[in-house]
Amino acid sequence: MTMFILPSSFWAESVVKSPRAVAEISQEDMFVAFIRHIEGDWGELDQFDWQVNDDALEYGDRLASQYRDVHGTMFLIITERDRSVTTILLPGEAM
């Protein structure tokens, strides 16, 4: 068995996926995006929102990233301020 230790910008305690995200986004696409998220790659955010996340990482605020799966479906990954929960969901969903 091989174990990989990935460098990350923060630790995410728990990951929650919305039912719609599970139904519409592949596990592989979610995993790849999640790794990008914890490494500080905020996906398709504009420059302003990218900087907001960089600042949030430094000062302990909420983090939000935006990605697309291989079919072009947009989804979000949001990590709460205390890093206790990271949620994967589709735009417009509330968790």
Secondary structure, DSSP 8 states (H G I E B T S, - for coil): --------SS---EEEE-HHHHHHS-HHHHHHHHHHHHTT--BT--HHHHHHHHHHHHHT--EEEEEE-TT--EEEEEE-TTSSEEEEE-TT---
